[in-house]
Amino acid sequence: MAPETIETEPLDRFECRACGYIYEPSKGDSRAKIAPDTAFADLPANWRCPACGQPKSQFSNIGPLGSASGFKENYNYGFGVNTLTPGQKNLLIFGGLALGILFLLSFYGIQ
């Protein structure tokens, strides 16, 4: 019988509201000797932002890495773009702009 694999959900990242530093649980904090895969809730109460020194209360939850941005309740609304990750949204926006520019530049080829 094969051993069971336990699927764990990715840990949420937290962003400092003062300076924009993002605490990545998968990396930890080497300056404060916080081991990788340490959840934000498990950080010591006296832990502070390594960039600007703000306390834990100044951080906001921005969700796991690679997840769609926004509230999960809103994922089913719109034209399906609510479930895209920020990188996919950037590709959609800037790819559309590049195609539009190429279309407009193609008019120079008309005789």
N, C-alpha and C positions, 0 to 999 in steps of 0.2 A: 504494500500500500504506500502510495506517495505521501510525503509529508505535506501538511496543509501550509499554504502560503497566506500570510495575513496581509491584506491590503490596507495600508494606512493612507489617510487623506493628507495632502500636503499641508504643512503648517502655514498659517497666515503671516503675511509680512506686515510690519508696522512702520509708518512714516512719521518723522518728527515734524510737527507743525511749524516749528521755528526756522529750521534750516533745510528741511527736505531730505535729511539722511534717512535711508531705509534700512531697518533691521531685518536681515535675511536669516531666518532660523537655520537654513541649511549651511550657512557659513559661520554662524555664531559671532562672537566678538573677541578677537585675539588680544586686544588691548586690556580688556577686563577679564581675560582668561575664561570666557564663556565658551563651552564646548559646542561644536556644530550639532545641529538637530535639537537645540534647546528652544522650546516654545517661549514666546514673549511672556506669557503668564508665569513661567517658571524662573524668570530672571529675578535676581535679588531685588528687594524693595529699594535699596539705595543705588541701583544701577542708573546711570545717566547716559545721555546721548554722547557718543564719543566725539562728535564733531563740534557741538556747541554747549554741552553740559546740561541740557534741559532734563528734568525728571521724567519718569515713565508716563506720568499723567499727561504729558504734552504730545504723546504719540497717538496716531489714529490708525485703525485697522484698514489696510488696503487690499486684503485678501491674498490668496496664494499666487505664486508666480505663474504667469501664463493663463490666468483665468480671465474670463470676460469681466469688463469693468461695469459698474452699476449695481443696482439692487437685483437680487435673484427673482423677485416678484415681477420685475419688468422684462425679463428675458423673452417672454412669449409675445410681446407687443412689437409693433413696427413691421418692417419688411424683412426681418430676420437678421439684421445687423446687430441687434442687442446681444447676441450670443458670441459675437466675434471678440477675439482678444485685441488689446490695443495695437499690437503689431499687425494683425490682419486688417484692422480698420485703417491704419496708415497705408498699407499696401493698396487697399481699395481706393482711398482718397487720392493718393499721389499717382497711382497707376491710371486712374481716370483722368487726372489732369494731364499726364504725359500723353495719353491717347488723344485728348482734346487738342493739345498743342501740335501733335503730329498731324491730326486732321486739318487744322488750320494751315500748317506749313505745306500741306499737300496742294493747296490752292496755287502755290507758286509754280507748280508743274503744269498747270493748265495753260494752253496756248491760246 
